[in-house]
Amino acid sequence: MTDYAGDVTSEEVWRVLKDDPSAVLVDVRTRPEWAFVGAPNLGEAAKAVVPISWQVFPAMDVNPAFVEEVTAAGAKPDSKIYFLCRSGVRSRAAAIAMTAAGFSNCFNISGGFEGDLDGDQHRGKAGGWKAAGLPWVQS
């Protein structure tokens, strides 16, 4: 068995979320990131993002209840589960953990929500959900 099902782009995830009623998007960032940076808006796909932090702010310790929280949110072992973070690092770790817990279709969203740093050391223009022009909201 591999560590996880693989990396996918935001655009690929968006297509699957709209077409597959059982597909789930888990945003593994922290509460401050959701509040201040924004979050995907899945209204057009008739879904809601599942916000479950992989690491808990402010200490940034790995959430010991992560697998249980994802399961409690309705993810099934055979569901396609897509994990999103800022840039694709924490979400990869979450996909690996869920795969190890028996979930067979766990994907990392490469580029994350904000994407990689650009030449000016800013995020949001070089890859990721926002740069792809996909729907998102900010509080």
Biotite code that builds the C-alpha atoms (Angstrom):
import biotite.structure as struc

atoms = struc.array([
    struc.Atom([0.000, 0.000, 0.000], chain_id="A", res_id=1, res_name="MET", atom_name="CA", element="C"),
    struc.Atom([1.274, 3.488, -0.794], chain_id="A", res_id=2, res_name="THR", atom_name="CA", element="C"),
    struc.Atom([1.450, 6.320, 1.714], chain_id="A", res_id=3, res_name="ASP", atom_name="CA", element="C"),
    struc.Atom([-1.658, 7.964, 0.187], chain_id="A", res_id=4, res_name="TYR", atom_name="CA", element="C"),
    struc.Atom([-3.588, 8.046, -3.104], chain_id="A", res_id=5, res_name="ALA", atom_name="CA", element="C"),
    struc.Atom([-1.578, 10.921, -4.581], chain_id="A", res_id=6, res_name="GLY", atom_name="CA", element="C"),
    struc.Atom([-1.390, 14.622, -5.287], chain_id="A", res_id=7, res_name="ASP", atom_name="CA", element="C"),
    struc.Atom([-4.052, 16.469, -7.259], chain_id="A", res_id=8, res_name="VAL", atom_name="CA", element="C"),
    struc.Atom([-4.532, 20.056, -8.349], chain_id="A", res_id=9, res_name="THR", atom_name="CA", element="C"),
    struc.Atom([-7.225, 22.359, -7.024], chain_id="A", res_id=10, res_name="SER", atom_name="CA", element="C"),
    struc.Atom([-8.923, 22.318, -10.422], chain_id="A", res_id=11, res_name="GLU", atom_name="CA", element="C"),
    struc.Atom([-9.082, 18.504, -10.419], chain_id="A", res_id=12, res_name="GLU", atom_name="CA", element="C"),
    struc.Atom([-10.577, 18.523, -6.920], chain_id="A", res_id=13, res_name="VAL", atom_name="CA", element="C"),
    struc.Atom([-13.179, 21.104, -7.876], chain_id="A", res_id=14, res_name="TRP", atom_name="CA", element="C"),
    struc.Atom([-14.377, 18.928, -10.784], chain_id="A", res_id=15, res_name="ARG", atom_name="CA", element="C"),
    struc.Atom([-14.622, 15.834, -8.551], chain_id="A", res_id=16, res_name="VAL", atom_name="CA", element="C"),
    struc.Atom([-16.395, 17.708, -5.747], chain_id="A", res_id=17, res_name="LEU", atom_name="CA", element="C"),
    struc.Atom([-19.065, 18.876, -8.197], chain_id="A", res_id=18, res_name="LYS", atom_name="CA", element="C"),
    struc.Atom([-19.508, 15.429, -9.785], chain_id="A", res_id=19, res_name="ASP", atom_name="CA", element="C"),
    struc.Atom([-19.104, 12.981, -6.879], chain_id="A", res_id=20, res_name="ASP", atom_name="CA", element="C"),
    struc.Atom([-21.660, 13.344, -4.078], chain_id="A", res_id=21, res_name="PRO", atom_name="CA", element="C"),
    struc.Atom([-19.535, 11.328, -1.653], chain_id="A", res_id=22, res_name="SER", atom_name="CA", element="C"),
    struc.Atom([-16.281, 13.291, -2.198], chain_id="A", res_id=23, res_name="ALA", atom_name="CA", element="C"),
    struc.Atom([-15.148, 15.330, 0.803], chain_id="A", res_id=24, res_name="VAL", atom_name="CA", element="C"),
    struc.Atom([-12.843, 18.362, 1.148], chain_id="A", res_id=25, res_name="LEU", atom_name="CA", element="C"),
    struc.Atom([-11.098, 18.575, 4.523], chain_id="A", res_id=26, res_name="VAL", atom_name="CA", element="C"),
    struc.Atom([-9.343, 21.887, 5.199], chain_id="A", res_id=27, res_name="ASP", atom_name="CA", element="C"),
    struc.Atom([-6.591, 21.029, 7.678], chain_id="A", res_id=28, res_name="VAL", atom_name="CA", element="C"),
    struc.Atom([-5.417, 24.587, 8.359], chain_id="A", res_id=29, res_name="ARG", atom_name="CA", element="C"),
    struc.Atom([-5.914, 26.398, 11.672], chain_id="A", res_id=30, res_name="THR", atom_name="CA", element="C"),
    struc.Atom([-8.817, 28.516, 12.875], chain_id="A", res_id=31, res_name="ARG", atom_name="CA", element="C"),
    struc.Atom([-6.855, 31.756, 12.377], chain_id="A", res_id=32, res_name="PRO", atom_name="CA", element="C"),
    struc.Atom([-6.104, 30.765, 8.777], chain_id="A", res_id=33, res_name="GLU", atom_name="CA", element="C"),
    struc.Atom([-9.765, 30.051, 8.048], chain_id="A", res_id=34, res_name="TRP", atom_name="CA", element="C"),
    struc.Atom([-10.800, 33.351, 9.614], chain_id="A", res_id=35, res_name="ALA", atom_name="CA", element="C"),
    struc.Atom([-8.150, 35.674, 8.224], chain_id="A", res_id=36, res_name="PHE", atom_name="CA", element="C"),
    struc.Atom([-6.939, 34.082, 4.972], chain_id="A", res_id=37, res_name="VAL", atom_name="CA", element="C"),
    struc.Atom([-10.223, 32.607, 3.746], chain_id="A", res_id=38, res_name="GLY", atom_name="CA", element="C"),
    struc.Atom([-11.591, 29.197, 2.844], chain_id="A", res_id=39, res_name="ALA", atom_name="CA", element="C"),
    struc.Atom([-12.953, 27.410, -0.211], chain_id="A", res_id=40, res_name="PRO", atom_name="CA", element="C"),
    struc.Atom([-16.620, 28.028, -0.917], chain_id="A", res_id=41, res_name="ASN", atom_name="CA", element="C"),
    struc.Atom([-18.261, 24.789, -2.050], chain_id="A", res_id=42, res_name="LEU", atom_name="CA", element="C"),
    struc.Atom([-21.787, 26.171, -2.388], chain_id="A", res_id=43, res_name="GLY", atom_name="CA", element="C"),
    struc.Atom([-21.786, 25.635, -6.156], chain_id="A", res_id=44, res_name="GLU", atom_name="CA", element="C"),
    struc.Atom([-20.953, 21.983, -5.517], chain_id="A", res_id=45, res_name="ALA", atom_name="CA", element="C"),
    struc.Atom([-23.754, 21.766, -2.907], chain_id="A", res_id=46, res_name="ALA", atom_name="CA", element="C"),
    struc.Atom([-21.235, 20.877, -0.207], chain_id="A", res_id=47, res_name="LYS", atom_name="CA", element="C"),
    struc.Atom([-19.483, 22.409, 2.760], chain_id="A", res_id=48, res_name="ALA", atom_name="CA", element="C"),
    struc.Atom([-15.793, 22.314, 3.588], chain_id="A", res_id=49, res_name="VAL", atom_name="CA", element="C"),
    struc.Atom([-14.938, 20.119, 6.574], chain_id="A", res_id=50, res_name="VAL", atom_name="CA", element="C"),
    struc.Atom([-12.629, 22.257, 8.749], chain_id="A", res_id=51, res_name="PRO", atom_name="CA", element="C"),
    struc.Atom([-10.453, 20.015, 10.939], chain_id="A", res_id=52, res_name="ILE", atom_name="CA", element="C"),
    struc.Atom([-7.005, 21.216, 11.926], chain_id="A", res_id=53, res_name="SER", atom_name="CA", element="C"),
    struc.Atom([-4.122, 18.805, 11.415], chain_id="A", res_id=54, res_name="TRP", atom_name="CA", element="C"),
    struc.Atom([-2.054, 20.899, 13.818], chain_id="A", res_id=55, res_name="GLN", atom_name="CA", element="C"),
    struc.Atom([-3.694, 22.868, 16.600], chain_id="A", res_id=56, res_name="VAL", atom_name="CA", element="C"),
    struc.Atom([-2.898, 26.570, 16.974], chain_id="A", res_id=57, res_name="PHE", atom_name="CA", element="C"),
    struc.Atom([-0.974, 28.083, 18.741], chain_id="A", res_id=58, res_name="PRO", atom_name="CA", element="C"),
    struc.Atom([1.368, 25.234, 19.782], chain_id="A", res_id=59, res_name="ALA", atom_name="CA", element="C"),
    struc.Atom([0.996, 23.553, 16.354], chain_id="A", res_id=60, res_name="MET", atom_name="CA", element="C"),
    struc.Atom([1.015, 20.088, 17.867], chain_id="A", res_id=61, res_name="ASP", atom_name="CA", element="C"),
    struc.Atom([-0.526, 17.394, 15.671], chain_id="A", res_id=62, res_name="VAL", atom_name="CA", element="C"),
    struc.Atom([-4.212, 17.002, 16.510], chain_id="A", res_id=63, res_name="ASN", atom_name="CA", element="C"),
    struc.Atom([-4.402, 13.621, 18.318], chain_id="A", res_id=64, res_name="PRO", atom_name="CA", element="C"),
    struc.Atom([-8.111, 13.289, 17.465], chain_id="A", res_id=65, res_name="ALA", atom_name="CA", element="C"),
    struc.Atom([-7.735, 14.061, 13.753], chain_id="A", res_id=66, res_name="PHE", atom_name="CA", element="C"),
    struc.Atom([-8.774, 10.643, 12.411], chain_id="A", res_id=67, res_name="VAL", atom_name="CA", element="C"),
    struc.Atom([-11.737, 10.471, 14.784], chain_id="A", res_id=68, res_name="GLU", atom_name="CA", element="C"),
    struc.Atom([-12.861, 14.003, 13.849], chain_id="A", res_id=69, res_name="GLU", atom_name="CA", element="C"),
    struc.Atom([-12.700, 13.279, 10.111], chain_id="A", res_id=70, res_name="VAL", atom_name="CA", element="C"),
    struc.Atom([-14.653, 10.080, 10.660], chain_id="A", res_id=71, res_name="THR", atom_name="CA", element="C"),
    struc.Atom([-17.228, 11.889, 12.818], chain_id="A", res_id=72, res_name="ALA", atom_name="CA", element="C"),
    struc.Atom([-17.659, 14.441, 10.001], chain_id="A", res_id=73, res_name="ALA", atom_name="CA", element="C"),
    struc.Atom([-18.992, 11.631, 7.820], chain_id="A", res_id=74, res_name="GLY", atom_name="CA", element="C"),
    struc.Atom([-15.976, 10.460, 5.815], chain_id="A", res_id=75, res_name="ALA", atom_name="CA", element="C"),
    struc.Atom([-16.177, 6.775, 4.967], chain_id="A", res_id=76, res_name="LYS", atom_name="CA", element="C"),
    struc.Atom([-13.176, 4.463, 4.399], chain_id="A", res_id=77, res_name="PRO", atom_name="CA", element="C"),
    struc.Atom([-13.905, 4.341, 0.656], chain_id="A", res_id=78, res_name="ASP", atom_name="CA", element="C"),
    struc.Atom([-14.838, 8.028, 0.214], chain_id="A", res_id=79, res_name="SER", atom_name="CA", element="C"),
    struc.Atom([-12.606, 10.244, -1.893], chain_id="A", res_id=80, res_name="LYS", atom_name="CA", element="C"),
    struc.Atom([-11.150, 12.596, 0.702], chain_id="A", res_id=81, res_name="ILE", atom_name="CA", element="C"),
    struc.Atom([-9.182, 15.641, -0.407], chain_id="A", res_id=82, res_name="TYR", atom_name="CA", element="C"),
    struc.Atom([-6.962, 17.414, 2.113], chain_id="A", res_id=83, res_name="PHE", atom_name="CA", element="C"),
    struc.Atom([-6.117, 21.107, 1.800], chain_id="A", res_id=84, res_name="LEU", atom_name="CA", element="C"),
    struc.Atom([-3.696, 23.315, 3.744], chain_id="A", res_id=85, res_name="CYS", atom_name="CA", element="C"),
    struc.Atom([-1.798, 26.508, 2.950], chain_id="A", res_id=86, res_name="ARG", atom_name="CA", element="C"),
    struc.Atom([0.706, 25.016, 0.540], chain_id="A", res_id=87, res_name="SER", atom_name="CA", element="C"),
    struc.Atom([0.332, 21.220, 0.469], chain_id="A", res_id=88, res_name="GLY", atom_name="CA", element="C"),
    struc.Atom([2.610, 20.120, 3.325], chain_id="A", res_id=89, res_name="VAL", atom_name="CA", element="C"),
    struc.Atom([0.240, 19.580, 6.266], chain_id="A", res_id=90, res_name="ARG", atom_name="CA", element="C"),
    struc.Atom([-2.417, 18.195, 3.927], chain_id="A", res_id=91, res_name="SER", atom_name="CA", element="C"),
    struc.Atom([0.042, 15.564, 2.664], chain_id="A", res_id=92, res_name="ARG", atom_name="CA", element="C"),
    struc.Atom([0.736, 14.495, 6.259], chain_id="A", res_id=93, res_name="ALA", atom_name="CA", element="C"),
    struc.Atom([-3.033, 14.297, 6.892], chain_id="A", res_id=94, res_name="ALA", atom_name="CA", element="C"),
    struc.Atom([-3.573, 12.167, 3.762], chain_id="A", res_id=95, res_name="ALA", atom_name="CA", element="C"),
    struc.Atom([-0.821, 9.789, 4.888], chain_id="A", res_id=96, res_name="ILE", atom_name="CA", element="C"),
    struc.Atom([-2.323, 9.503, 8.395], chain_id="A", res_id=97, res_name="ALA", atom_name="CA", element="C"),
    struc.Atom([-5.828, 8.826, 7.092], chain_id="A", res_id=98, res_name="MET", atom_name="CA", element="C"),
    struc.Atom([-4.513, 6.215, 4.660], chain_id="A", res_id=99, res_name="THR", atom_name="CA", element="C"),
    struc.Atom([-2.695, 4.517, 7.541], chain_id="A", res_id=100, res_name="ALA", atom_name="CA", element="C"),
    struc.Atom([-6.014, 4.530, 9.430], chain_id="A", res_id=101, res_name="ALA", atom_name="CA", element="C"),
    struc.Atom([-7.670, 2.494, 6.655], chain_id="A", res_id=102, res_name="GLY", atom_name="CA", element="C"),
    struc.Atom([-9.071, 5.164, 4.335], chain_id="A", res_id=103, res_name="PHE", atom_name="CA", element="C"),
    struc.Atom([-8.171, 4.166, 0.771], chain_id="A", res_id=104, res_name="SER", atom_name="CA", element="C"),
    struc.Atom([-8.809, 7.316, -1.295], chain_id="A", res_id=105, res_name="ASN", atom_name="CA", element="C"),
    struc.Atom([-6.934, 10.120, 0.468], chain_id="A", res_id=106, res_name="CYS", atom_name="CA", element="C"),
    struc.Atom([-5.496, 12.847, -1.739], chain_id="A", res_id=107, res_name="PHE", atom_name="CA", element="C"),
    struc.Atom([-3.254, 15.835, -1.097], chain_id="A", res_id=108, res_name="ASN", atom_name="CA", element="C"),
    struc.Atom([-4.164, 19.060, -2.891], chain_id="A", res_id=109, res_name="ILE", atom_name="CA", element="C"),
    struc.Atom([-0.838, 20.251, -4.267], chain_id="A", res_id=110, res_name="SER", atom_name="CA", element="C"),
    struc.Atom([-0.384, 23.989, -3.986], chain_id="A", res_id=111, res_name="GLY", atom_name="CA", element="C"),
    struc.Atom([-2.893, 24.148, -1.137], chain_id="A", res_id=112, res_name="GLY", atom_name="CA", element="C"),
    struc.Atom([-5.119, 27.160, -0.640], chain_id="A", res_id=113, res_name="PHE", atom_name="CA", element="C"),
    struc.Atom([-2.509, 29.891, -1.081], chain_id="A", res_id=114, res_name="GLU", atom_name="CA", element="C"),
    struc.Atom([0.094, 28.208, -3.253], chain_id="A", res_id=115, res_name="GLY", atom_name="CA", element="C"),
    struc.Atom([3.837, 28.591, -3.285], chain_id="A", res_id=116, res_name="ASP", atom_name="CA", element="C"),
    struc.Atom([5.824, 31.723, -2.570], chain_id="A", res_id=117, res_name="LEU", atom_name="CA", element="C"),
    struc.Atom([6.375, 33.936, -5.601], chain_id="A", res_id=118, res_name="ASP", atom_name="CA", element="C"),
    struc.Atom([9.509, 35.957, -6.366], chain_id="A", res_id=119, res_name="GLY", atom_name="CA", element="C"),
    struc.Atom([8.453, 38.598, -3.830], chain_id="A", res_id=120, res_name="ASP", atom_name="CA", element="C"),
    struc.Atom([7.919, 35.956, -1.113], chain_id="A", res_id=121, res_name="GLN", atom_name="CA", element="C"),
    struc.Atom([4.112, 36.326, -1.271], chain_id="A", res_id=122, res_name="HIS", atom_name="CA", element="C"),
    struc.Atom([1.532, 33.576, -1.517], chain_id="A", res_id=123, res_name="ARG", atom_name="CA", element="C"),
    struc.Atom([-1.708, 33.610, -3.489], chain_id="A", res_id=124, res_name="GLY", atom_name="CA", element="C"),
    struc.Atom([-0.419, 34.158, -7.019], chain_id="A", res_id=125, res_name="LYS", atom_name="CA", element="C"),
    struc.Atom([1.664, 31.036, -7.689], chain_id="A", res_id=126, res_name="ALA", atom_name="CA", element="C"),
    struc.Atom([-0.624, 28.012, -7.654], chain_id="A", res_id=127, res_name="GLY", atom_name="CA", element="C"),
    struc.Atom([-3.222, 26.899, -5.161], chain_id="A", res_id=128, res_name="GLY", atom_name="CA", element="C"),
    struc.Atom([-6.983, 27.235, -4.818], chain_id="A", res_id=129, res_name="TRP", atom_name="CA", element="C"),
    struc.Atom([-7.084, 31.051, -4.796], chain_id="A", res_id=130, res_name="LYS", atom_name="CA", element="C"),
    struc.Atom([-4.739, 31.528, -7.758], chain_id="A", res_id=131, res_name="ALA", atom_name="CA", element="C"),
    struc.Atom([-6.799, 29.022, -9.770], chain_id="A", res_id=132, res_name="ALA", atom_name="CA", element="C"),
    struc.Atom([-9.774, 31.371, -9.441], chain_id="A", res_id=133, res_name="GLY", atom_name="CA", element="C"),
    struc.Atom([-11.899, 28.820, -7.612], chain_id="A", res_id=134, res_name="LEU", atom_name="CA", element="C"),
    struc.Atom([-14.657, 30.054, -5.263], chain_id="A", res_id=135, res_name="PRO", atom_name="CA", element="C"),
    struc.Atom([-13.603, 31.123, -1.799], chain_id="A", res_id=136, res_name="TRP", atom_name="CA", element="C"),
    struc.Atom([-14.814, 33.317, 1.050], chain_id="A", res_id=137, res_name="VAL", atom_name="CA", element="C"),
    struc.Atom([-13.159, 35.412, 3.690], chain_id="A", res_id=138, res_name="GLN", atom_name="CA", element="C"),
    struc.Atom([-14.618, 36.500, 7.032], chain_id="A", res_id=139, res_name="SER", atom_name="CA", element="C"),
])
